[in-house]
Amino acid sequence: MNRTGLIAWAALPAFLLLGGCVQTFNEEKVVFEKYDSTILRQSTSAQVLSSICDPLFEYLSQSESVAASWNERDKGRTHWFNMVAFDEESLLAVRKYGFSCVEQRLGPNAPPRPKVRLDAELVLDEQVLNAAYPTQNARFIAVLKEAQKQFNNDALQVTADSRILQSSAMMVSQLFQSVLVKLEQSPALASHLSWLEGLEFEHPTLGQSRIRMLILNDIVKIKIKASPAWFRGKPFEKHPDVMYM
């Protein structure tokens, strides 16, 4: 395995300074615009590697089939990554993940609390998607478990580079596991995964959370938002990135 992850800081991060003032971390610009720019089965490894990492304030880690850009700020209280996995023969993107953990305060006297978002899109094996499941809910649960497995396998190839990336990947696994625990207790709730409102679940440390999962032919799209901070001003189903998955 070849890994690179040592792109040094060349300057103060542009998103931290503007006119001498500290700026709020913008996960949409730093993470999810790059996530959206990768198109499964179309974007090549060369295209992704040229766009996934901003060398001024991100690091790049890669194996033969996975690339990830990542970093942290505020002593690790905010951290993020973009990760893309490629088909080993065609070198086209077949899985992509965008993750952000941003420290938020719910009130002037409230302690800091992380606000976490995960976007994922995967091409899944037809054997998983088209197996003979007893119910549609069982199919949804099996697909979610497969997405968790694929993420863990992809992350394992690049997380040895960094404690930061390991911590981020662990949080993603915990998100998946929190959803699966709820579905093991109440499998019928799996039908909510495709709803615009998604499935509500309680993360053990982040609190109120929601997930939406769509299966479009052999492509699975997943969106998770964890923390009440996401839903104070607007419900999950009204978020544009949820509406237009």
CYANA upper distance limits for C-alpha pairs under 8 A (distance plus 0.5 A):
  1 MET  CA     63 SER  CA      5.99
  1 MET  CA     64 GLU  CA      6.85
  2 ASN  CA     62 GLN  CA      7.31
  2 ASN  CA     63 SER  CA      5.69
  2 ASN  CA     64 GLU  CA      7.09
  3 ARG  CA     61 SER  CA      6.15
  3 ARG  CA     62 GLN  CA      5.28
  3 ARG  CA     63 SER  CA      5.79
  3 ARG  CA    158 VAL  CA      7.64
  3 ARG  CA    161 ASP  CA      7.94
  4 THR  CA     60 LEU  CA      6.68
  4 THR  CA     61 SER  CA      5.30
  4 THR  CA     62 GLN  CA      6.30
  4 THR  CA    161 ASP  CA      8.36
  5 GLY  CA     59 TYR  CA      5.88
  5 GLY  CA     60 LEU  CA      4.98
  5 GLY  CA     61 SER  CA      4.78
  5 GLY  CA     62 GLN  CA      7.88
  5 GLY  CA    161 ASP  CA      6.89
  6 LEU  CA     59 TYR  CA      6.66
  6 LEU  CA     60 LEU  CA      7.41
  6 LEU  CA     61 SER  CA      8.44
  7 ILE  CA     55 PRO  CA      6.70
  7 ILE  CA     58 GLU  CA      7.75
  7 ILE  CA     59 TYR  CA      5.75
  7 ILE  CA     60 LEU  CA      7.16
  8 ALA  CA     55 PRO  CA      8.03
  8 ALA  CA     56 LEU  CA      8.29
  8 ALA  CA     59 TYR  CA      7.90
  9 TRP  CA     55 PRO  CA      7.89
  9 TRP  CA     56 LEU  CA      6.27
  9 TRP  CA     57 PHE  CA      6.40
  9 TRP  CA     58 GLU  CA      8.25
 10 ALA  CA     55 PRO  CA      8.04
 10 ALA  CA     56 LEU  CA      5.87
 10 ALA  CA     57 PHE  CA      8.05
 11 ALA  CA     56 LEU  CA      6.47
 11 ALA  CA     57 PHE  CA      8.05
 12 LEU  CA     16 LEU  CA      7.96
 12 LEU  CA     17 LEU  CA      8.05
 12 LEU  CA     56 LEU  CA      8.01
 12 LEU  CA     57 PHE  CA      7.94
 13 PRO  CA     17 LEU  CA      7.34
 13 PRO  CA     56 LEU  CA      6.87
 13 PRO  CA     57 PHE  CA      5.84
 14 ALA  CA     18 LEU  CA      7.79
 14 ALA  CA     57 PHE  CA      8.49
 15 PHE  CA     23 GLN  CA      7.08
 15 PHE  CA     24 THR  CA      8.47
 15 PHE  CA     25 PHE  CA      7.41
 15 PHE  CA     26 ASN  CA      8.31
 16 LEU  CA     21 CYS  CA      8.31
 16 LEU  CA     22 VAL  CA      5.89
 16 LEU  CA     23 GLN  CA      5.69
 16 LEU  CA     24 THR  CA      7.88
 16 LEU  CA     25 PHE  CA      7.83
 17 LEU  CA     21 CYS  CA      6.14
 17 LEU  CA     22 VAL  CA      5.81
 17 LEU  CA     23 GLN  CA      6.73
 18 LEU  CA     22 VAL  CA      7.40
 18 LEU  CA     23 GLN  CA      7.49
 25 PHE  CA    102 VAL  CA      8.02
 26 ASN  CA     30 VAL  CA      6.64
 27 GLU  CA     31 VAL  CA      5.81
 27 GLU  CA     32 PHE  CA      7.12
 27 GLU  CA    100 SER  CA      6.87
 27 GLU  CA    102 VAL  CA      8.43
 28 GLU  CA     32 PHE  CA      5.30
 28 GLU  CA     33 GLU  CA      6.51
 29 LYS  CA     33 GLU  CA      5.95
 29 LYS  CA     34 LYS  CA      8.24
 30 VAL  CA     34 LYS  CA      7.83
 31 VAL  CA     35 TYR  CA      6.83
 31 VAL  CA     80 TRP  CA      7.72
 31 VAL  CA     81 PHE  CA      7.37
 31 VAL  CA     82 ASN  CA      6.92
 31 VAL  CA     98 GLY  CA      6.75
 31 VAL  CA     99 PHE  CA      7.62
 31 VAL  CA    100 SER  CA      7.70
 32 PHE  CA     36 ASP  CA      6.54
 32 PHE  CA     98 GLY  CA      6.69
 33 GLU  CA     37 SER  CA      6.85
 34 LYS  CA     38 THR  CA      7.40
 34 LYS  CA     51 SER  CA      7.69
 34 LYS  CA     52 ILE  CA      6.67
 34 LYS  CA     82 ASN  CA      8.12
 35 TYR  CA     82 ASN  CA      7.06
 35 TYR  CA     96 LYS  CA      7.70
 35 TYR  CA     97 TYR  CA      7.47
 35 TYR  CA     98 GLY  CA      6.30
 38 THR  CA     42 GLN  CA      8.49
 38 THR  CA     43 SER  CA      6.29
 38 THR  CA     48 VAL  CA      7.20
 38 THR  CA     93 ALA  CA      8.02
 38 THR  CA     96 LYS  CA      8.13
 39 ILE  CA     43 SER  CA      5.77
 39 ILE  CA     93 ALA  CA      7.55
 40 LEU  CA     92 LEU  CA      7.64
 40 LEU  CA     93 ALA  CA      5.48
 40 LEU  CA     94 VAL  CA      5.67
 40 LEU  CA     95 ARG  CA      7.29
 40 LEU  CA     96 LYS  CA      8.29
 40 LEU  CA    122 LEU  CA      8.37
 40 LEU  CA    123 VAL  CA      8.20
 41 ARG  CA     92 LEU  CA      5.87
 41 ARG  CA     93 ALA  CA      6.02
 41 ARG  CA     94 VAL  CA      6.44
 42 GLN  CA     92 LEU  CA      6.63
 42 GLN  CA     93 ALA  CA      7.33
 43 SER  CA     47 GLN  CA      6.67
 43 SER  CA     48 VAL  CA      7.10
 43 SER  CA     92 LEU  CA      6.18
 43 SER  CA     93 ALA  CA      6.17
 44 THR  CA     48 VAL  CA      6.78
 44 THR  CA     91 LEU  CA      6.35
 44 THR  CA     92 LEU  CA      4.99
 44 THR  CA     93 ALA  CA      6.63
 45 SER  CA     49 LEU  CA      6.52
 45 SER  CA     86 PHE  CA      7.31
 45 SER  CA     91 LEU  CA      6.18
 45 SER  CA     92 LEU  CA      6.57
 45 SER  CA     93 ALA  CA      7.25
 46 ALA  CA     50 SER  CA      6.76
 47 GLN  CA     51 SER  CA      7.07
 48 VAL  CA     52 ILE  CA      6.08
 48 VAL  CA     84 VAL  CA      8.40
 49 LEU  CA     53 CYS  CA      7.67
 49 LEU  CA     67 ALA  CA      7.87
 52 ILE  CA     68 ALA  CA      8.01
 52 ILE  CA     69 SER  CA      6.76
 52 ILE  CA     82 ASN  CA      7.47
 53 CYS  CA     58 GLU  CA      6.54
 53 CYS  CA     59 TYR  CA      7.37
 53 CYS  CA     60 LEU  CA      6.81
 53 CYS  CA     68 ALA  CA      8.45
 53 CYS  CA     69 SER  CA      5.71
 53 CYS  CA     70 TRP  CA      8.32
 54 ASP  CA     58 GLU  CA      5.98
 54 ASP  CA     59 TYR  CA      8.32
 55 PRO  CA     59 TYR  CA      7.19
 57 PHE  CA     71 ASN  CA      7.90
 58 GLU  CA     69 SER  CA      6.71
 58 GLU  CA     70 TRP  CA      6.00
 58 GLU  CA     71 ASN  CA      5.87
 59 TYR  CA     69 SER  CA      5.96
 59 TYR  CA     70 TRP  CA      5.96
 59 TYR  CA     71 ASN  CA      6.79
 60 LEU  CA     67 ALA  CA      7.69
 60 LEU  CA     68 ALA  CA      6.23
 60 LEU  CA     69 SER  CA      5.03
 60 LEU  CA     70 TRP  CA      7.19
 61 SER  CA     67 ALA  CA      6.30
 61 SER  CA     68 ALA  CA      5.71
 61 SER  CA     69 SER  CA      6.88
 61 SER  CA    158 VAL  CA      6.35
 61 SER  CA    159 THR  CA      8.44
 61 SER  CA    161 ASP  CA      7.21
 62 GLN  CA     66 VAL  CA      6.00
 62 GLN  CA     67 ALA  CA      4.70
 62 GLN  CA     68 ALA  CA      6.67
 62 GLN  CA    157 GLN  CA      8.12
 62 GLN  CA    158 VAL  CA      6.29
 63 SER  CA     67 ALA  CA      6.99
 63 SER  CA    157 GLN  CA      6.61
 63 SER  CA    158 VAL  CA      6.84
 64 GLU  CA     88 GLU  CA      8.45
 65 SER  CA     85 ALA  CA      6.20
 65 SER  CA     86 PHE  CA      5.65
 65 SER  CA     87 ASP  CA      7.48
 65 SER  CA     88 GLU  CA      6.67
 65 SER  CA     91 LEU  CA      8.34
 66 VAL  CA     83 MET  CA      7.60
 66 VAL  CA     84 VAL  CA      6.19
 66 VAL  CA     85 ALA  CA      4.84
 66 VAL  CA     86 PHE  CA      6.74
 66 VAL  CA    154 ASP  CA      7.03
 66 VAL  CA    157 GLN  CA      7.43
 66 VAL  CA    158 VAL  CA      7.67
 67 ALA  CA     83 MET  CA      6.15
 67 ALA  CA     84 VAL  CA      5.96
 67 ALA  CA     85 ALA  CA      7.07
 67 ALA  CA    158 VAL  CA      7.83
 68 ALA  CA     81 PHE  CA      7.11
 68 ALA  CA     82 ASN  CA      5.93
 68 ALA  CA     83 MET  CA      4.64
 68 ALA  CA     84 VAL  CA      6.95
 68 ALA  CA    158 VAL  CA      7.65
 69 SER  CA     81 PHE  CA      5.94
 69 SER  CA     82 ASN  CA      5.80
 69 SER  CA     83 MET  CA      7.06
 70 TRP  CA     79 HIS  CA      8.01
 70 TRP  CA     80 TRP  CA      6.08
 70 TRP  CA     81 PHE  CA      4.68
 70 TRP  CA     82 ASN  CA      7.07
 70 TRP  CA    164 ILE  CA      8.49
 70 TRP  CA    165 LEU  CA      7.25
 71 ASN  CA     79 HIS  CA      6.31
 71 ASN  CA     80 TRP  CA      6.47
 71 ASN  CA     81 PHE  CA      7.36
 71 ASN  CA    164 ILE  CA      7.44
 71 ASN  CA    165 LEU  CA      8.14
 72 GLU  CA     76 GLY  CA      5.80
 72 GLU  CA     77 ARG  CA      7.97
 72 GLU  CA     78 THR  CA      6.07
 72 GLU  CA     79 HIS  CA      4.54
 72 GLU  CA     80 TRP  CA      7.01
 72 GLU  CA    164 ILE  CA      7.55
 73 ARG  CA     77 ARG  CA      7.18
 73 ARG  CA     78 THR  CA      5.86
 73 ARG  CA     79 HIS  CA      6.88
 74 ASP  CA     78 THR  CA      6.57
 76 GLY  CA    164 ILE  CA      8.00
 77 ARG  CA    101 CYS  CA      8.09
 77 ARG  CA    102 VAL  CA      7.35
 77 ARG  CA    103 GLU  CA      6.35
 77 ARG  CA    114 PRO  CA      8.05
 78 THR  CA    100 SER  CA      8.07
 78 THR  CA    101 CYS  CA      5.83
 78 THR  CA    102 VAL  CA      5.02
 78 THR  CA    103 GLU  CA      6.21
 78 THR  CA    114 PRO  CA      8.35
 79 HIS  CA    100 SER  CA      6.56
 79 HIS  CA    101 CYS  CA      5.85
 79 HIS  CA    102 VAL  CA      7.25
 79 HIS  CA    164 ILE  CA      7.84
 79 HIS  CA    168 SER  CA      7.56
 80 TRP  CA     98 GLY  CA      8.31
 80 TRP  CA     99 PHE  CA      5.87
 80 TRP  CA    100 SER  CA      4.80
 80 TRP  CA    101 CYS  CA      6.61
 80 TRP  CA    165 LEU  CA      8.45
 80 TRP  CA    168 SER  CA      7.33
 81 PHE  CA     97 TYR  CA      8.49
 81 PHE  CA     98 GLY  CA      6.53
 81 PHE  CA     99 PHE  CA      5.85
 81 PHE  CA    100 SER  CA      7.19
 81 PHE  CA    165 LEU  CA      7.85
 81 PHE  CA    168 SER  CA      8.07
 82 ASN  CA     96 LYS  CA      8.05
 82 ASN  CA     97 TYR  CA      6.26
 82 ASN  CA     98 GLY  CA      5.14
 82 ASN  CA     99 PHE  CA      6.98
 83 MET  CA     96 LYS  CA      6.18
 83 MET  CA     97 TYR  CA      5.63
 83 MET  CA     98 GLY  CA      7.07
 84 VAL  CA     93 ALA  CA      7.02
 84 VAL  CA     94 VAL  CA      8.12
 84 VAL  CA     95 ARG  CA      6.18
 84 VAL  CA     96 LYS  CA      4.82
 84 VAL  CA     97 TYR  CA      6.90
 85 ALA  CA     93 ALA  CA      6.28
 85 ALA  CA     94 VAL  CA      6.42
 85 ALA  CA     95 ARG  CA      5.55
 85 ALA  CA     96 LYS  CA      6.81
 85 ALA  CA    154 ASP  CA      7.26
 86 PHE  CA     90 SER  CA      8.40
 86 PHE  CA     91 LEU  CA      5.77
 86 PHE  CA     92 LEU  CA      5.76
 86 PHE  CA     93 ALA  CA      4.85
 86 PHE  CA     94 VAL  CA      5.87
 86 PHE  CA     95 ARG  CA      7.44
 87 ASP  CA     91 LEU  CA      5.45
 87 ASP  CA     92 LEU  CA      6.06
 87 ASP  CA     93 ALA  CA      6.89
 87 ASP  CA     94 VAL  CA      6.62
 94 VAL  CA    122 LEU  CA      6.54
 94 VAL  CA    123 VAL  CA      5.97
 95 ARG  CA    120 ALA  CA      8.03
 95 ARG  CA    121 GLU  CA      6.21
 95 ARG  CA    122 LEU  CA      4.79
 95 ARG  CA    123 VAL  CA      6.70
 96 LYS  CA    120 ALA  CA      6.22
 96 LYS  CA    121 GLU  CA      5.94
 96 LYS  CA    122 LEU  CA      7.00
 97 TYR  CA    118 LEU  CA      7.66
 97 TYR  CA    119 ASP  CA      6.15
 97 TYR  CA    120 ALA  CA      4.91
 97 TYR  CA    121 GLU  CA      7.14
 98 GLY  CA    117 ARG  CA      8.49
 98 GLY  CA    118 LEU  CA      6.23
 98 GLY  CA    119 ASP  CA      5.59
 98 GLY  CA    120 ALA  CA      6.96
 99 PHE  CA    116 VAL  CA      7.98
 99 PHE  CA    117 ARG  CA      6.21
 99 PHE  CA    118 LEU  CA      5.11
 99 PHE  CA    119 ASP  CA      7.05
 99 PHE  CA    168 SER  CA      8.18
 99 PHE  CA    172 VAL  CA      8.44
100 SER  CA    115 LYS  CA      8.49
100 SER  CA    116 VAL  CA      6.15
100 SER  CA    117 ARG  CA      5.91
100 SER  CA    118 LEU  CA      7.28
101 CYS  CA    114 PRO  CA      6.55
101 CYS  CA    115 LYS  CA      6.10
101 CYS  CA    116 VAL  CA      4.93
101 CYS  CA    117 ARG  CA      7.18
101 CYS  CA    168 SER  CA      8.39
102 VAL  CA    114 PRO  CA      5.93
102 VAL  CA    115 LYS  CA      5.65
102 VAL  CA    116 VAL  CA      6.92
103 GLU  CA    112 PRO  CA      6.59
103 GLU  CA    113 ARG  CA      6.02
103 GLU  CA    114 PRO  CA      4.84
103 GLU  CA    115 LYS  CA      6.54
104 GLN  CA    112 PRO  CA      6.04
104 GLN  CA    113 ARG  CA      5.71
104 GLN  CA    114 PRO  CA      6.27
104 GLN  CA    115 LYS  CA      6.80
104 GLN  CA    229 ALA  CA      7.85
105 ARG  CA    110 ALA  CA      6.51
105 ARG  CA    111 PRO  CA      6.80
105 ARG  CA    112 PRO  CA      5.36
105 ARG  CA    113 ARG  CA      6.46
106 LEU  CA    110 ALA  CA      6.49
106 LEU  CA    111 PRO  CA      8.34
106 LEU  CA    112 PRO  CA      8.17
106 LEU  CA    113 ARG  CA      8.08
106 LEU  CA    229 ALA  CA      6.96
113 ARG  CA    206 LEU  CA      8.01
113 ARG  CA    227 SER  CA      8.46
114 PRO  CA    206 LEU  CA      7.28
114 PRO  CA    227 SER  CA      7.50
115 LYS  CA    206 LEU  CA      7.93
115 LYS  CA    225 LYS  CA      8.22
115 LYS  CA    226 ALA  CA      6.58
115 LYS  CA    227 SER  CA      5.70
115 LYS  CA    228 PRO  CA      8.43
115 LYS  CA    229 ALA  CA      6.98
115 LYS  CA    230 TRP  CA      7.62
116 VAL  CA    225 LYS  CA      6.34
116 VAL  CA    226 ALA  CA      5.60
116 VAL  CA    227 SER  CA      7.20
117 ARG  CA    223 LYS  CA      8.02
117 ARG  CA    224 ILE  CA      6.14
117 ARG  CA    225 LYS  CA      5.07
117 ARG  CA    226 ALA  CA      6.86
118 LEU  CA    172 VAL  CA      7.83
118 LEU  CA    222 ILE  CA      8.29
118 LEU  CA    223 LYS  CA      6.23
118 LEU  CA    224 ILE  CA      5.59
118 LEU  CA    225 LYS  CA      7.10
119 ASP  CA    221 LYS  CA      8.19
119 ASP  CA    222 ILE  CA      6.29
119 ASP  CA    223 LYS  CA      5.15
119 ASP  CA    224 ILE  CA      7.09
120 ALA  CA    221 LYS  CA      6.32
120 ALA  CA    222 ILE  CA      5.53
120 ALA  CA    223 LYS  CA      6.98
121 GLU  CA    219 ILE  CA      7.39
121 GLU  CA    220 VAL  CA      6.07
121 GLU  CA    221 LYS  CA      4.97
121 GLU  CA    222 ILE  CA      6.77
122 LEU  CA    147 ALA  CA      7.81
122 LEU  CA    219 ILE  CA      6.05
122 LEU  CA    220 VAL  CA      5.77
122 LEU  CA    221 LYS  CA      7.19
123 VAL  CA    218 ASP  CA      6.25
123 VAL  CA    219 ILE  CA      5.04
123 VAL  CA    220 VAL  CA      6.98
124 LEU  CA    128 VAL  CA      7.62
124 LEU  CA    129 LEU  CA      7.66
124 LEU  CA    147 ALA  CA      8.48
124 LEU  CA    218 ASP  CA      6.17
124 LEU  CA    219 ILE  CA      6.68
124 LEU  CA    220 VAL  CA      7.59
125 ASP  CA    129 LEU  CA      7.14
125 ASP  CA    218 ASP  CA      7.70
126 GLU  CA    130 ASN  CA      6.14
126 GLU  CA    131 ALA  CA      8.44
126 GLU  CA    218 ASP  CA      7.05
127 GLN  CA    131 ALA  CA      6.12
128 VAL  CA    142 ALA  CA      7.99
128 VAL  CA    143 VAL  CA      7.39
128 VAL  CA    146 GLU  CA      8.28
129 LEU  CA    139 ARG  CA      7.81
129 LEU  CA    143 VAL  CA      7.33
129 LEU  CA    218 ASP  CA      7.55
133 TYR  CA    138 ALA  CA      6.57
133 TYR  CA    139 ARG  CA      6.28
134 PRO  CA    138 ALA  CA      7.07
135 THR  CA    139 ARG  CA      7.09
136 GLN  CA    140 PHE  CA      6.86
136 GLN  CA    191 SER  CA      8.25
137 ASN  CA    141 ILE  CA      6.80
137 ASN  CA    187 PRO  CA      7.06
137 ASN  CA    188 ALA  CA      6.78
137 ASN  CA    189 LEU  CA      8.28
137 ASN  CA    190 ALA  CA      5.74
137 ASN  CA    191 SER  CA      6.34
138 ALA  CA    142 ALA  CA      6.64
138 ALA  CA    187 PRO  CA      7.87
138 ALA  CA    190 ALA  CA      8.36
139 ARG  CA    143 VAL  CA      6.63
140 PHE  CA    144 LEU  CA      6.75
140 PHE  CA    190 ALA  CA      6.78
140 PHE  CA    191 SER  CA      8.15
140 PHE  CA    193 LEU  CA      8.36
141 ILE  CA    145 LYS  CA      6.69
141 ILE  CA    180 LEU  CA      7.97
141 ILE  CA    183 LEU  CA      7.87
141 ILE  CA    187 PRO  CA      8.37
141 ILE  CA    190 ALA  CA      7.15
142 ALA  CA    146 GLU  CA      6.67
143 VAL  CA    147 ALA  CA      6.70
144 LEU  CA    148 GLN  CA      6.80
144 LEU  CA    176 PHE  CA      8.34
144 LEU  CA    180 LEU  CA      8.45
145 LYS  CA    149 LYS  CA      6.72
145 LYS  CA    176 PHE  CA      8.49
145 LYS  CA    180 LEU  CA      8.16
146 GLU  CA    150 GLN  CA      6.61
147 ALA  CA    151 PHE  CA      6.63
148 GLN  CA    152 ASN  CA      6.68
148 GLN  CA    173 SER  CA      7.35
148 GLN  CA    176 PHE  CA      6.79
149 LYS  CA    153 ASN  CA      6.73
150 GLN  CA    154 ASP  CA      6.62
151 PHE  CA    155 ALA  CA      6.48
152 ASN  CA    156 LEU  CA      6.56
152 ASN  CA    169 ALA  CA      8.29
152 ASN  CA    173 SER  CA      7.74
153 ASN  CA    157 GLN  CA      7.41
154 ASP  CA    158 VAL  CA      7.93
155 ALA  CA    159 THR  CA      6.33
155 ALA  CA    169 ALA  CA      7.08
156 LEU  CA    160 ALA  CA      7.77
159 THR  CA    163 ARG  CA      7.91
159 THR  CA    165 LEU  CA      5.98
159 THR  CA    166 GLN  CA      5.63
159 THR  CA    169 ALA  CA      8.24
160 ALA  CA    166 GLN  CA      7.80
161 ASP  CA    165 LEU  CA      8.13
162 SER  CA    166 GLN  CA      6.72
163 ARG  CA    167 SER  CA      6.63
164 ILE  CA    168 SER  CA      6.85
165 LEU  CA    169 ALA  CA      6.59
166 GLN  CA    170 MET  CA      6.60
167 SER  CA    171 MET  CA      6.88
168 SER  CA    172 VAL  CA      7.02
169 ALA  CA    173 SER  CA      6.88
170 MET  CA    174 GLN  CA      6.74
171 MET  CA    175 LEU  CA      6.76
172 VAL  CA    176 PHE  CA      6.95
173 SER  CA    177 GLN  CA      6.61
174 GLN  CA    178 SER  CA      6.50
175 LEU  CA    179 VAL  CA      7.03
175 LEU  CA    203 HIS  CA      7.63
175 LEU  CA    224 ILE  CA      8.35
176 PHE  CA    180 LEU  CA      6.75
177 GLN  CA    181 VAL  CA      6.53
178 SER  CA    182 LYS  CA      7.06
178 SER  CA    201 PHE  CA      7.90
178 SER  CA    202 GLU  CA      7.77
178 SER  CA    203 HIS  CA      6.44
178 SER  CA    204 PRO  CA      8.19
179 VAL  CA    183 LEU  CA      6.84
179 VAL  CA    201 PHE  CA      6.88
179 VAL  CA    211 ILE  CA      8.47
180 LEU  CA    184 GLU  CA      6.50
181 VAL  CA    185 GLN  CA      6.93
182 LYS  CA    186 SER  CA      6.67
182 LYS  CA    187 PRO  CA      8.37
182 LYS  CA    201 PHE  CA      7.49
183 LEU  CA    187 PRO  CA      5.13
183 LEU  CA    188 ALA  CA      8.01
183 LEU  CA    189 LEU  CA      6.92
183 LEU  CA    190 ALA  CA      6.85
186 SER  CA    190 ALA  CA      8.47
189 LEU  CA    193 LEU  CA      8.12
189 LEU  CA    199 LEU  CA      7.88
190 ALA  CA    199 LEU  CA      8.16
191 SER  CA    195 TRP  CA      8.15
192 HIS  CA    197 GLU  CA      8.25
192 HIS  CA    198 GLY  CA      6.11
192 HIS  CA    199 LEU  CA      5.69
192 HIS  CA    212 ARG  CA      8.42
193 LEU  CA    198 GLY  CA      5.56
193 LEU  CA    199 LEU  CA      5.77
193 LEU  CA    211 ILE  CA      7.13
193 LEU  CA    212 ARG  CA      5.45
193 LEU  CA    213 MET  CA      5.71
193 LEU  CA    214 LEU  CA      7.99
194 SER  CA    198 GLY  CA      6.69
194 SER  CA    212 ARG  CA      6.23
194 SER  CA    213 MET  CA      5.72
194 SER  CA    214 LEU  CA      5.92
195 TRP  CA    199 LEU  CA      8.08
195 TRP  CA    212 ARG  CA      7.37
196 LEU  CA    212 ARG  CA      7.62
196 LEU  CA    237 GLU  CA      5.93
196 LEU  CA    242 VAL  CA      7.81
196 LEU  CA    243 MET  CA      7.29
197 GLU  CA    212 ARG  CA      7.97
197 GLU  CA    236 PHE  CA      6.75
197 GLU  CA    237 GLU  CA      5.21
198 GLY  CA    210 ARG  CA      6.61
198 GLY  CA    211 ILE  CA      5.79
198 GLY  CA    212 ARG  CA      4.91
198 GLY  CA    213 MET  CA      8.08
198 GLY  CA    236 PHE  CA      8.33
198 GLY  CA    237 GLU  CA      7.96
199 LEU  CA    210 ARG  CA      5.90
199 LEU  CA    211 ILE  CA      5.79
199 LEU  CA    212 ARG  CA      6.91
200 GLU  CA    208 GLN  CA      7.81
200 GLU  CA    209 SER  CA      6.25
200 GLU  CA    210 ARG  CA      4.90
200 GLU  CA    211 ILE  CA      7.16
201 PHE  CA    208 GLN  CA      6.87
201 PHE  CA    209 SER  CA      5.81
201 PHE  CA    210 ARG  CA      6.40
201 PHE  CA    211 ILE  CA      8.38
202 GLU  CA    206 LEU  CA      8.20
202 GLU  CA    207 GLY  CA      5.67
202 GLU  CA    208 GLN  CA      5.47
202 GLU  CA    209 SER  CA      6.26
203 HIS  CA    207 GLY  CA      5.25
203 HIS  CA    208 GLN  CA      6.95
203 HIS  CA    209 SER  CA      7.00
203 HIS  CA    226 ALA  CA      7.69
206 LEU  CA    226 ALA  CA      6.55
206 LEU  CA    227 SER  CA      5.56
206 LEU  CA    228 PRO  CA      8.49
207 GLY  CA    226 ALA  CA      7.35
207 GLY  CA    227 SER  CA      5.89
207 GLY  CA    228 PRO  CA      7.20
208 GLN  CA    226 ALA  CA      6.71
208 GLN  CA    227 SER  CA      5.77
208 GLN  CA    228 PRO  CA      5.78
209 SER  CA    224 ILE  CA      7.82
209 SER  CA    225 LYS  CA      6.14
209 SER  CA    226 ALA  CA      4.59
209 SER  CA    227 SER  CA      6.18
209 SER  CA    228 PRO  CA      7.52
210 ARG  CA    224 ILE  CA      6.23
210 ARG  CA    225 LYS  CA      6.04
210 ARG  CA    226 ALA  CA      6.96
210 ARG  CA    236 PHE  CA      7.87
211 ILE  CA    222 ILE  CA      7.66
211 ILE  CA    223 LYS  CA      6.08
211 ILE  CA    224 ILE  CA      4.85
211 ILE  CA    225 LYS  CA      7.10
212 ARG  CA    222 ILE  CA      6.31
212 ARG  CA    223 LYS  CA      5.82
212 ARG  CA    224 ILE  CA      7.12
212 ARG  CA    242 VAL  CA      8.22
213 MET  CA    220 VAL  CA      7.53
213 MET  CA    221 LYS  CA      6.03
213 MET  CA    222 ILE  CA      4.98
213 MET  CA    223 LYS  CA      7.03
214 LEU  CA    220 VAL  CA      6.25
214 LEU  CA    221 LYS  CA      5.64
214 LEU  CA    222 ILE  CA      7.14
215 ILE  CA    219 ILE  CA      6.43
215 ILE  CA    220 VAL  CA      5.10
215 ILE  CA    221 LYS  CA      7.00
216 LEU  CA    220 VAL  CA      6.73
216 LEU  CA    221 LYS  CA      8.45
221 LYS  CA    245 MET  CA      7.88
223 LYS  CA    242 VAL  CA      7.83
225 LYS  CA    230 TRP  CA      7.42
226 ALA  CA    230 TRP  CA      7.71
227 SER  CA    231 PHE  CA      8.41
228 PRO  CA    232 ARG  CA      6.96
230 TRP  CA    234 LYS  CA      8.16
230 TRP  CA    235 PRO  CA      8.50
230 TRP  CA    236 PHE  CA      8.10
231 PHE  CA    235 PRO  CA      5.61
231 PHE  CA    236 PHE  CA      6.76
234 LYS  CA    238 LYS  CA      6.78
234 LYS  CA    239 HIS  CA      7.54
235 PRO  CA    239 HIS  CA      7.49
236 PHE  CA    242 VAL  CA      7.58
237 GLU  CA    242 VAL  CA      6.71
237 GLU  CA    243 MET  CA      6.87
238 LYS  CA    242 VAL  CA      7.73
238 LYS  CA    243 MET  CA      7.16
239 HIS  CA    243 MET  CA      6.75
240 PRO  CA    244 TYR  CA      6.55
241 ASP  CA    245 MET  CA      6.47
